[in-house]
């Protein structure tokens, strides 16, 4: 776990530097990073704390999460080459989070855990970490259970998977336009996820984080290249008294 933590820190620093440079050289939209910097930094601390708590709880239950029959059936997946296990893990995690994400927008109680994430009125890489404690806790469950408990990846393999997942978190929220050609039919781009963050209740689209397949299959895809100009955020003022509760996600 200590080696994995070191890998996580190095990955975060490198990606933060890379995305900052990309946003500076090829910005997609005008952004004032200083306007919300304090809240975004505080949210990042909350997100890290939540992920650590979730990971420790799941580590304590390791070995008891899957019935014997299910665990036996997983041996085939665990015997696959790392590249295949990585792809399977990404598909399972992203598919699960796609539906969790849709529930957060469809159910009022679940929306409380997600509302803080949508309070950001400017999109850049650090704003992607504006997640409530409960939001981060819930999302970290499949991100931990699938690679560590189901696929039983080694610390090195988990570190590589984590780096890819962290890249996706940066990529989706970076203030830039992703030019990936035909891969847009497979993968989510920053401009696609930006549409999801549009103000108002009508933008219930683009719930995927890694793959755009789910949105295309289930009718929730909207092309970010075709979107008109729009404001981001909740479309309403967030008072200072509301911030602590929104950051907790309750």
Backbone as CSV, one residue per row, in Angstrom:
resi,resn,N_x,N_y,N_z,CA_x,CA_y,CA_z,C_x,C_y,C_z
1,UNK,0.830,-1.212,0.000,0.000,0.000,0.000,0.859,1.255,0.000
2,UNK,2.038,1.162,0.685,2.914,2.336,0.718,3.475,2.619,-0.666
3,UNK,3.842,1.554,-1.410,4.344,1.739,-2.770,3.273,2.339,-3.661
4,UNK,2.027,1.886,-3.466,0.924,2.412,-4.263,0.709,3.893,-3.967
5,UNK,0.820,4.285,-2.687,0.654,5.688,-2.319,1.724,6.551,-2.977
6,UNK,2.962,6.051,-3.017,4.038,6.804,-3.660,3.762,6.973,-5.149
7,UNK,3.258,5.901,-5.777,2.917,5.954,-7.202,1.811,6.992,-7.431
8,UNK,0.832,7.013,-6.548,-0.283,7.947,-6.671,0.209,9.394,-6.613
9,UNK,1.114,9.681,-5.704,1.626,11.049,-5.557,2.386,11.480,-6.800
10,UNK,3.270,10.613,-7.284,4.046,10.938,-8.487,3.125,11.139,-9.686
11,UNK,2.135,10.258,-9.839,1.193,10.374,-10.958,0.432,11.686,-10.895
12,UNK,-0.022,12.042,-9.691,-0.791,13.272,-9.535,0.040,14.493,-9.915
13,UNK,1.270,14.569,-9.435,2.120,15.727,-9.715,2.387,15.853,-11.208
14,UNK,2.730,14.743,-11.848,3.023,14.780,-13.284,1.792,15.187,-14.101
15,UNK,0.640,14.642,-13.739,-0.582,14.977,-14.477,-1.001,16.420,-14.225
16,UNK,-0.834,16.896,-13.003,-1.175,18.280,-12.694,-0.312,19.235,-13.517
17,UNK,0.969,18.941,-13.603,1.872,19.782,-14.397,1.517,19.712,-15.883
18,UNK,1.242,18.506,-16.363,0.914,18.336,-17.775,-0.366,19.040,-18.178
19,UNK,-1.417,18.884,-17.354,-2.702,19.512,-17.676,-2.642,21.027,-17.524
20,UNK,-1.884,21.507,-16.549,-1.716,22.952,-16.389,-1.054,23.550,-17.627
21,UNK,-0.034,22.853,-18.123,0.647,23.330,-19.331,-0.288,23.301,-20.531
22,UNK,-1.089,22.228,-20.651,-2.025,22.110,-21.767,-3.070,23.227,-21.715
23,UNK,-3.609,23.475,-20.547,-4.614,24.540,-20.396,-4.018,25.908,-20.702
24,UNK,-2.765,26.105,-20.349,-2.117,27.397,-20.581,-1.804,27.596,-22.069
25,UNK,-1.341,26.533,-22.728,-0.952,26.638,-24.129,-2.145,26.586,-25.075
26,UNK,-3.135,25.729,-24.764,-4.287,25.553,-25.656,-5.591,25.587,-24.858
27,UNK,-5.911,26.729,-24.245,-7.140,26.781,-23.430,-8.386,26.638,-24.299
28,UNK,-9.373,25.931,-23.753,-10.624,25.776,-24.479,-11.568,26.942,-24.252
29,UNK,-11.590,27.442,-23.017,-12.462,28.542,-22.637,-11.720,29.440,-21.654
30,UNK,-12.192,30.660,-21.482,-11.558,31.577,-20.535,-11.915,31.162,-19.110
31,UNK,-10.904,31.058,-18.254,-11.094,30.600,-16.882,-10.301,31.482,-15.921
32,UNK,-10.928,31.845,-14.807,-10.248,32.563,-13.729,-10.021,31.581,-12.584
33,UNK,-8.865,30.934,-12.562,-8.596,29.898,-11.575,-8.563,30.403,-10.144
34,UNK,-8.181,31.641,-9.958,-8.059,32.182,-8.606,-9.417,32.415,-7.948
35,UNK,-10.463,32.532,-8.743,-11.790,32.853,-8.203,-12.272,31.797,-7.215
36,UNK,-12.030,30.527,-7.511,-12.528,29.432,-6.666,-11.405,28.550,-6.142
37,UNK,-10.180,29.045,-6.174,-9.033,28.207,-5.840,-9.110,27.657,-4.420
38,UNK,-9.494,28.476,-3.446,-9.544,28.024,-2.052,-10.552,26.890,-1.873
39,UNK,-11.741,27.051,-2.469,-12.757,26.008,-2.349,-12.320,24.728,-3.059
40,UNK,-11.689,24.879,-4.214,-11.264,23.707,-4.963,-10.148,22.960,-4.235
41,UNK,-9.231,23.686,-3.602,-8.168,23.044,-2.834,-8.744,22.323,-1.611
42,UNK,-9.698,22.972,-0.944,-10.341,22.338,0.215,-11.093,21.089,-0.215
43,UNK,-11.770,21.170,-1.341,-12.503,20.014,-1.862,-11.558,18.874,-2.198
44,UNK,-10.388,19.207,-2.718,-9.404,18.177,-3.034,-8.974,17.429,-1.770
45,UNK,-8.760,18.165,-0.692,-8.385,17.542,0.585,-9.495,16.614,1.068
46,UNK,-10.751,17.084,0.955,-11.893,16.265,1.356,-11.969,14.998,0.511
47,UNK,-11.750,15.122,-0.788,-11.816,13.965,-1.685,-10.740,12.942,-1.341
48,UNK,-9.530,13.403,-1.044,-8.441,12.491,-0.683,-8.752,11.784,0.636
49,UNK,-9.235,12.537,1.618,-9.574,11.949,2.916,-10.656,10.893,2.769
50,UNK,-11.669,11.184,1.949,-12.757,10.237,1.738,-12.260,8.962,1.068
51,UNK,-11.391,9.119,0.076,-10.849,7.950,-0.623,-10.032,7.079,0.327
52,UNK,-9.272,7.697,1.210,-8.464,6.937,2.166,-9.343,6.172,3.148
53,UNK,-10.412,6.828,3.638,-11.328,6.165,4.567,-12.004,4.986,3.889
54,UNK,-12.487,5.206,2.665,-13.156,4.141,1.917,-12.204,2.972,1.680
55,UNK,-10.975,3.281,1.306,-10.004,2.233,1.007,-9.679,1.403,2.250
56,UNK,-9.544,2.058,3.396,-9.233,1.341,4.632,-10.385,0.423,5.041
57,UNK,-11.616,0.895,4.893,-12.776,0.069,5.239,-12.842,-1.157,4.333
58,UNK,-12.614,-0.946,3.039,-12.665,-2.061,2.093,-11.510,-3.042,2.317
59,UNK,-10.346,-2.512,2.708,-9.207,-3.392,2.985,-9.503,-4.307,4.164
60,UNK,-10.253,-3.786,5.130,-10.586,-4.582,6.318,-11.555,-5.712,5.994
61,UNK,-12.309,-5.576,4.908,-13.284,-6.607,4.538,-12.780,-7.490,3.407
62,UNK,-11.530,-7.301,3.030,-10.992,-8.066,1.896,-11.073,-9.569,2.175
63,UNK,-11.531,-10.287,1.170,-11.665,-11.732,1.312,-13.081,-12.141,1.648
64,UNK,-13.899,-11.198,2.109,-15.270,-11.535,2.464,-16.294,-10.845,1.606
65,UNK,-15.833,-10.254,0.490,-16.742,-9.495,-0.366,-17.436,-10.369,-1.405
66,UNK,-16.850,-11.511,-1.734,-17.431,-12.363,-2.777,-17.681,-13.763,-2.228
67,UNK,-18.862,-14.344,-2.512,-19.113,-15.737,-2.106,-18.100,-16.673,-2.749
68,UNK,-17.963,-17.859,-2.178,-16.975,-18.817,-2.676,-17.218,-19.144,-4.145
69,UNK,-18.485,-19.343,-4.515,-18.804,-19.700,-5.901,-18.384,-18.594,-6.861
70,UNK,-18.631,-17.356,-6.468,-18.253,-16.225,-7.321,-16.742,-16.100,-7.386
71,UNK,-16.093,-16.242,-6.248,-14.635,-16.138,-6.216,-13.994,-17.181,-7.114
72,UNK,-14.562,-18.394,-7.138,-14.016,-19.454,-7.985,-14.126,-19.094,-9.464
73,UNK,-15.248,-18.464,-9.826,-15.458,-18.092,-11.222,-14.551,-16.954,-11.661
74,UNK,-13.968,-16.252,-10.702,-13.097,-15.131,-11.021,-11.674,-15.575,-11.353
75,UNK,-11.363,-16.824,-11.092,-10.000,-17.294,-11.321,-9.592,-17.141,-12.787
76,UNK,-10.544,-17.323,-13.695,-10.218,-17.166,-15.114,-9.778,-15.738,-15.413
77,UNK,-10.552,-14.764,-14.890,-10.193,-13.364,-15.123,-8.843,-13.036,-14.497
78,UNK,-8.601,-13.565,-13.312,-7.348,-13.277,-12.623,-6.142,-13.893,-13.322
79,UNK,-6.397,-14.910,-14.150,-5.297,-15.572,-14.860,-4.974,-14.905,-16.198
80,UNK,-5.764,-13.922,-16.606,-5.533,-13.254,-17.884,-4.275,-12.387,-17.829
81,UNK,-3.699,-12.070,-18.994,-2.570,-11.128,-19.021,-2.997,-9.772,-18.452
82,UNK,-2.025,-9.019,-17.975,-2.339,-7.755,-17.311,-3.139,-6.812,-18.199
83,UNK,-2.778,-6.690,-19.475,-3.482,-5.775,-20.370,-4.966,-6.130,-20.466
84,UNK,-5.274,-7.417,-20.530,-6.674,-7.853,-20.601,-7.398,-7.569,-19.295
85,UNK,-6.729,-7.839,-18.166,-7.345,-7.548,-16.865,-7.583,-6.059,-16.700
86,UNK,-6.651,-5.253,-17.182,-6.801,-3.801,-17.090,-8.022,-3.335,-17.873
87,UNK,-8.196,-3.852,-19.084,-9.345,-3.470,-19.905,-10.649,-3.916,-19.256
88,UNK,-10.690,-5.161,-18.761,-11.883,-5.665,-18.080,-12.203,-4.809,-16.864
89,UNK,-11.178,-4.478,-16.091,-11.384,-3.663,-14.902,-11.922,-2.287,-15.236
90,UNK,-11.379,-1.658,-16.266,-11.841,-0.326,-16.662,-13.294,-0.370,-17.128
91,UNK,-13.647,-1.407,-17.889,-15.024,-1.536,-18.363,-15.993,-1.739,-17.192
92,UNK,-15.627,-2.613,-16.250,-16.495,-2.879,-15.098,-16.668,-1.644,-14.228
93,UNK,-15.563,-0.962,-13.935,-15.627,0.218,-13.078,-16.421,1.331,-13.757
94,UNK,-16.134,1.593,-15.025,-16.803,2.697,-15.707,-18.285,2.420,-15.899
95,UNK,-18.645,1.171,-16.194,-20.053,0.820,-16.349,-20.799,1.010,-15.030
96,UNK,-20.168,0.588,-13.932,-20.792,0.750,-12.612,-20.977,2.221,-12.268
97,UNK,-19.925,3.008,-12.484,-19.993,4.431,-12.133,-20.961,5.177,-13.052
98,UNK,-21.087,4.736,-14.293,-22.080,5.347,-15.186,-23.466,5.291,-14.551
99,UNK,-23.840,4.119,-14.027,-25.183,3.967,-13.445,-25.302,4.650,-12.086
100,UNK,-24.238,4.630,-11.312,-24.251,5.382,-10.052,-24.450,6.869,-10.348
101,UNK,-23.761,7.342,-11.363,-23.850,8.750,-11.767,-25.270,9.106,-12.219
102,UNK,-25.887,8.232,-12.989,-27.262,8.493,-13.429,-28.232,8.525,-12.255
103,UNK,-28.025,7.619,-11.310,-28.878,7.610,-10.114,-28.718,8.914,-9.338
104,UNK,-27.506,9.423,-9.261,-27.276,10.682,-8.549,-28.074,11.829,-9.159
105,UNK,-28.287,11.787,-10.449,-29.054,12.847,-11.109,-30.555,12.569,-11.110
106,UNK,-30.930,11.324,-10.900,-32.347,10.962,-10.992,-33.041,10.905,-9.640
107,UNK,-32.306,10.659,-8.572,-32.891,10.482,-7.236,-32.465,11.641,-6.347
108,UNK,-33.437,12.321,-5.762,-33.154,13.530,-4.985,-32.168,13.277,-3.849
109,UNK,-32.322,12.168,-3.154,-31.441,11.874,-2.024,-30.008,11.659,-2.497
110,UNK,-29.849,10.949,-3.607,-28.515,10.703,-4.150,-27.907,11.974,-4.735
111,UNK,-28.764,12.872,-5.246,-28.281,14.134,-5.822,-27.540,14.966,-4.785
112,UNK,-27.893,14.835,-3.527,-27.209,15.595,-2.479,-25.712,15.289,-2.448
113,UNK,-25.360,14.041,-2.714,-23.946,13.662,-2.689,-23.183,14.210,-3.887
114,UNK,-23.902,14.592,-4.935,-23.283,14.977,-6.206,-23.401,16.474,-6.486
115,UNK,-24.248,17.132,-5.743,-24.558,18.544,-6.026,-23.327,19.433,-5.922
116,UNK,-22.460,19.154,-4.965,-21.267,19.981,-4.791,-20.377,19.928,-6.025
117,UNK,-20.295,18.773,-6.662,-19.479,18.639,-7.868,-19.995,19.560,-8.971
118,UNK,-21.295,19.730,-9.032,-21.879,20.564,-10.082,-21.969,22.036,-9.707
119,UNK,-21.493,22.385,-8.532,-21.499,23.799,-8.142,-20.387,24.576,-8.825
120,UNK,-19.411,23.892,-9.402,-18.301,24.564,-10.083,-18.816,25.304,-11.316
121,UNK,-18.522,26.575,-11.389,-18.950,27.398,-12.524,-17.832,27.611,-13.533
122,UNK,-16.657,27.070,-13.231,-15.531,27.106,-14.151,-14.926,25.705,-14.211
123,UNK,-14.627,25.273,-15.410,-14.110,23.923,-15.572,-12.619,23.972,-15.888
124,UNK,-11.829,23.399,-15.007,-10.405,23.194,-15.229,-10.008,22.000,-14.369
125,UNK,-8.781,21.517,-14.497,-8.463,20.196,-13.948,-8.707,20.078,-12.442
126,UNK,-8.426,21.130,-11.660,-8.604,21.025,-10.221,-10.082,21.008,-9.835
127,UNK,-10.932,21.661,-10.634,-12.372,21.670,-10.346,-12.961,20.273,-10.419
128,UNK,-12.300,19.373,-11.124,-12.784,17.997,-11.204,-12.759,17.282,-9.867
129,UNK,-11.949,17.792,-8.935,-11.867,17.190,-7.608,-12.836,17.837,-6.623
130,UNK,-13.696,18.699,-7.118,-14.714,19.292,-6.245,-15.831,18.264,-6.055
131,UNK,-15.568,17.320,-5.190,-16.532,16.260,-4.910,-16.796,16.200,-3.413
132,UNK,-18.003,15.867,-3.035,-18.337,15.759,-1.622,-17.683,14.519,-1.012
133,UNK,-17.654,14.480,0.308,-17.079,13.334,1.009,-17.817,12.051,0.633
134,UNK,-19.144,12.105,0.625,-19.943,10.921,0.311,-19.780,10.520,-1.149
135,UNK,-19.734,11.500,-2.041,-19.522,11.234,-3.468,-18.221,10.460,-3.663
136,UNK,-17.121,10.973,-3.107,-15.825,10.314,-3.265,-15.825,8.925,-2.640
137,UNK,-16.485,8.788,-1.497,-16.543,7.504,-0.809,-17.224,6.456,-1.690
138,UNK,-18.371,6.811,-2.252,-19.136,5.863,-3.068,-18.379,5.505,-4.351
139,UNK,-17.809,6.498,-5.026,-17.096,6.229,-6.272,-15.848,5.385,-6.036
140,UNK,-15.246,5.521,-4.863,-14.019,4.776,-4.595,-14.284,3.288,-4.368
141,UNK,-15.536,2.927,-4.092,-15.847,1.506,-3.844,-15.570,0.650,-5.084
142,UNK,-16.185,0.926,-6.246,-15.848,0.095,-7.416,-14.401,0.274,-7.859
143,UNK,-13.849,1.475,-7.658,-12.470,1.731,-8.066,-11.469,0.945,-7.223
144,UNK,-11.897,0.502,-6.056,-11.036,-0.306,-5.192,-11.389,-1.789,-5.279
145,UNK,-12.682,-2.095,-5.220,-13.123,-3.495,-5.188,-12.735,-4.233,-6.468
146,UNK,-12.951,-3.624,-7.614,-12.692,-4.329,-8.882,-11.210,-4.685,-9.052
147,UNK,-10.293,-3.711,-8.972,-8.889,-4.087,-9.191,-8.260,-4.877,-8.055
148,UNK,-8.551,-4.511,-6.808,-7.860,-5.133,-5.677,-8.525,-6.423,-5.201
149,UNK,-9.851,-6.464,-5.173,-10.558,-7.597,-4.593,-10.990,-8.625,-5.643
150,UNK,-11.547,-8.156,-6.752,-12.041,-9.085,-7.767,-10.926,-9.593,-8.673
151,UNK,-10.134,-8.653,-9.229,-9.073,-9.054,-10.166,-7.760,-9.359,-9.466
152,UNK,-7.626,-8.925,-8.211,-6.425,-9.158,-7.414,-5.161,-8.721,-8.152
153,UNK,-5.161,-7.485,-8.611,-3.983,-6.940,-9.274,-2.870,-6.724,-8.262
154,UNK,-1.642,-6.815,-8.725,-0.490,-6.564,-7.869,-0.398,-5.064,-7.575
155,UNK,0.387,-4.664,-6.569,0.552,-3.227,-6.295,1.020,-2.442,-7.517
156,UNK,1.943,-3.016,-8.293,2.411,-2.341,-9.501,1.285,-2.194,-10.506
157,UNK,0.513,-3.269,-10.700,-0.608,-3.216,-11.645,-1.666,-2.231,-11.179
158,UNK,-1.929,-2.213,-9.878,-2.885,-1.240,-9.331,-2.386,0.186,-9.551
159,UNK,-1.070,0.376,-9.408,-0.500,1.701,-9.619,-0.675,2.177,-11.045
160,UNK,-0.478,1.275,-11.998,-0.677,1.632,-13.409,-2.147,1.949,-13.669
161,UNK,-3.036,1.098,-13.136,-4.465,1.348,-13.296,-4.884,2.657,-12.660
162,UNK,-4.338,2.934,-11.472,-4.657,4.186,-10.799,-4.217,5.384,-11.637
163,UNK,-3.028,5.295,-12.220,-2.524,6.400,-13.040,-3.447,6.671,-14.223
164,UNK,-3.943,5.607,-14.831,-4.871,5.777,-15.949,-6.177,6.400,-15.473
165,UNK,-6.700,5.920,-14.331,-7.924,6.487,-13.790,-7.761,7.948,-13.421
166,UNK,-6.605,8.295,-12.848,-6.344,9.689,-12.489,-6.229,10.549,-13.739
167,UNK,-5.609,9.996,-14.790,-5.535,10.721,-16.053,-6.928,11.042,-16.590
168,UNK,-7.828,10.074,-16.486,-9.197,10.293,-16.953,-9.862,11.415,-16.162
169,UNK,-9.654,11.429,-14.831,-10.221,12.485,-13.998,-9.728,13.860,-14.448
170,UNK,-8.438,13.969,-14.720,-7.878,15.226,-15.221,-8.417,15.537,-16.615
171,UNK,-8.371,14.554,-17.488,-8.764,14.725,-18.891,-10.198,15.228,-19.013
172,UNK,-11.116,14.606,-18.289,-12.528,14.973,-18.409,-12.778,16.432,-18.033
173,UNK,-12.046,16.943,-17.057,-12.332,18.273,-16.516,-11.359,19.348,-16.975
174,UNK,-10.389,18.973,-17.810,-9.393,19.945,-18.263,-10.023,21.005,-19.159
175,UNK,-9.569,22.238,-18.995,-10.078,23.348,-19.792,-9.394,23.342,-21.166
176,UNK,-9.737,22.356,-21.958,-9.178,22.210,-23.301,-10.127,21.345,-24.115
177,UNK,-9.919,21.343,-25.412,-10.740,20.524,-26.301,-9.925,19.315,-26.754
178,UNK,-10.489,18.138,-26.545,-9.809,16.918,-26.942,-10.020,16.630,-28.416
179,UNK,-8.947,16.555,-29.171,-9.020,16.243,-30.609,-8.520,14.816,-30.808
180,UNK,-9.416,13.856,-30.778,-9.007,12.454,-30.832,-9.627,11.715,-32.016
181,UNK,-10.208,12.447,-32.964,-10.728,11.818,-34.177,-11.819,10.795,-33.905
182,UNK,-11.685,9.640,-34.564,-12.728,8.603,-34.453,-12.816,8.006,-33.051
183,UNK,-11.801,8.221,-32.224,-11.843,7.683,-30.862,-12.943,8.317,-30.014
184,UNK,-13.507,9.425,-30.495,-14.600,10.053,-29.745,-15.819,9.122,-29.674
185,UNK,-15.913,8.161,-30.598,-17.017,7.203,-30.554,-16.822,6.157,-29.470
186,UNK,-15.624,6.127,-28.910,-15.304,5.163,-27.861,-15.048,5.828,-26.513
187,UNK,-14.386,6.998,-26.546,-13.923,7.632,-25.320,-14.588,8.984,-25.080
188,UNK,-14.691,9.358,-23.814,-15.232,10.664,-23.427,-14.161,11.728,-23.642
189,UNK,-14.560,12.900,-24.147,-13.652,14.020,-24.343,-13.992,15.138,-23.355
190,UNK,-13.049,16.056,-23.084,-13.339,17.154,-22.162,-14.576,17.956,-22.556
191,UNK,-14.739,18.239,-23.850,-15.888,19.037,-24.277,-17.203,18.286,-24.099
192,UNK,-17.164,16.954,-24.139,-18.376,16.168,-23.894,-18.774,16.243,-22.417
193,UNK,-17.784,16.089,-21.552,-18.081,16.143,-20.113,-18.461,17.557,-19.696
194,UNK,-17.932,18.545,-20.384,-18.284,19.934,-20.073,-19.782,20.161,-20.271
195,UNK,-20.361,19.551,-21.294,-21.802,19.665,-21.525,-22.571,19.128,-20.326
196,UNK,-22.066,18.062,-19.731,-22.718,17.494,-18.551,-22.766,18.509,-17.401
197,UNK,-21.801,19.412,-17.354,-21.723,20.395,-16.275,-22.476,21.684,-16.585
198,UNK,-23.228,21.703,-17.661,-23.986,22.906,-18.007,-25.007,23.233,-16.916
199,UNK,-25.246,24.522,-16.706,-26.198,24.951,-15.688,-27.614,24.573,-16.097
200,UNK,-28.469,24.330,-15.100,-29.861,24.016,-15.364,-30.113,22.524,-15.369
201,UNK,-31.370,22.134,-15.254,-31.723,20.714,-15.136,-31.780,19.967,-16.459
202,UNK,-31.665,20.671,-17.586,-31.867,20.014,-18.877,-30.685,19.225,-19.390
203,UNK,-29.499,19.385,-18.782,-28.291,18.757,-19.299,-28.038,17.390,-18.652
204,UNK,-29.026,16.532,-18.657,-28.851,15.202,-18.066,-28.309,14.260,-19.140
205,UNK,-27.084,14.536,-19.550,-26.427,13.778,-20.620,-24.972,13.527,-20.231
206,UNK,-24.329,12.616,-20.984,-22.894,12.362,-20.855,-22.492,11.995,-19.427
207,UNK,-23.005,10.858,-18.969,-22.720,10.393,-17.619,-21.437,9.568,-17.531
208,UNK,-20.931,9.095,-18.674,-19.730,8.285,-18.671,-18.493,9.089,-18.328
209,UNK,-17.456,8.408,-17.849,-16.205,9.081,-17.512,-15.058,8.637,-18.408
210,UNK,-14.991,7.353,-18.709,-13.935,6.849,-19.585,-14.489,6.596,-20.980
211,UNK,-15.527,5.790,-21.057,-16.075,5.365,-22.347,-17.375,6.102,-22.660
212,UNK,-17.481,6.560,-23.890,-18.727,7.182,-24.341,-19.722,6.123,-24.804
213,UNK,-19.296,4.853,-24.788,-20.155,3.750,-25.231,-21.461,3.696,-24.467
214,UNK,-21.389,3.853,-23.145,-22.591,3.726,-22.321,-23.609,4.789,-22.677
215,UNK,-23.168,6.029,-22.814,-24.087,7.104,-23.180,-24.690,6.877,-24.560
216,UNK,-23.894,6.394,-25.476,-24.395,6.130,-26.833,-25.387,4.965,-26.830
217,UNK,-25.109,3.946,-26.024,-25.987,2.771,-25.977,-27.310,3.068,-25.277
218,UNK,-27.271,3.907,-24.238,-28.461,4.137,-23.418,-29.115,5.492,-23.675
219,UNK,-28.745,6.151,-24.774,-29.442,7.358,-25.213,-29.176,8.601,-24.400
220,UNK,-28.003,8.701,-23.773,-27.703,9.889,-22.971,-26.497,10.654,-23.504
221,UNK,-26.147,10.418,-24.771,-24.966,11.086,-25.330,-25.342,12.404,-25.995
222,UNK,-24.492,13.429,-25.790,-24.617,14.715,-26.482,-23.223,15.122,-26.950
223,UNK,-23.101,15.465,-28.217,-21.803,15.804,-28.811,-21.345,17.170,-28.315
224,UNK,-20.201,17.207,-27.631,-19.678,18.460,-27.103,-19.266,19.440,-28.175
225,UNK,-18.956,18.959,-29.383,-18.578,19.861,-30.469,-19.767,20.641,-31.004
226,UNK,-20.958,20.131,-30.794,-22.165,20.775,-31.333,-22.886,21.631,-30.306
227,UNK,-22.362,21.680,-29.093,-23.045,22.419,-28.028,-22.904,23.923,-28.229
228,UNK,-23.978,24.635,-27.939,-23.964,26.081,-28.002,-23.280,26.633,-26.754
229,UNK,-23.054,27.951,-26.734,-22.472,28.559,-25.541,-23.428,28.402,-24.369
230,UNK,-22.890,28.126,-23.203,-23.738,27.906,-22.039,-22.931,28.157,-20.775
231,UNK,-23.660,28.477,-19.713,-23.026,28.660,-18.408,-22.874,27.312,-17.723
232,UNK,-21.934,27.238,-16.805,-21.716,26.027,-16.033,-22.220,26.206,-14.607
233,UNK,-22.404,25.111,-13.914,-22.809,25.186,-12.515,-24.231,24.751,-12.288
234,UNK,-24.755,25.142,-11.147,-26.108,24.743,-10.747,-27.183,25.667,-11.293
235,UNK,-26.773,26.818,-11.778,-27.763,27.779,-12.250,-28.438,28.519,-11.118
236,UNK,-27.840,28.461,-9.937,-28.378,29.145,-8.768,-27.226,29.504,-7.835
237,UNK,-27.429,30.479,-7.003,-26.381,30.920,-6.093,-26.240,29.945,-4.929
238,UNK,-25.004,29.617,-4.594,-24.731,28.748,-3.456,-24.264,29.626,-2.293
239,UNK,-25.069,29.705,-1.245,-24.733,30.530,-0.095,-23.639,29.900,0.747
240,UNK,-22.854,30.711,1.451,-21.761,30.184,2.290,-22.234,29.168,3.323
241,UNK,-23.440,29.327,3.847,-23.941,28.394,4.850,-24.233,27.013,4.272
242,UNK,-24.440,26.956,2.972,-24.749,25.671,2.320,-23.499,24.860,2.015
243,UNK,-22.346,25.513,1.965,-21.122,24.854,1.524,-20.714,23.667,2.401
244,UNK,-20.663,23.786,3.733,-20.234,22.630,4.540,-21.081,21.379,4.310
245,UNK,-22.394,21.567,4.270,-23.274,20.401,4.072,-23.090,19.825,2.673
246,UNK,-22.928,20.677,1.673,-22.731,20.189,0.306,-21.408,19.447,0.186
247,UNK,-20.389,19.905,0.897,-19.101,19.233,0.839,-19.151,17.866,1.509
248,UNK,-20.008,17.720,2.493,-20.193,16.404,3.107,-21.042,15.507,2.214
249,UNK,-21.966,16.108,1.447,-22.807,15.328,0.536,-24.063,14.802,1.182
250,UNK,-24.548,15.521,2.218,-25.745,15.054,2.916,-26.838,16.106,2.859
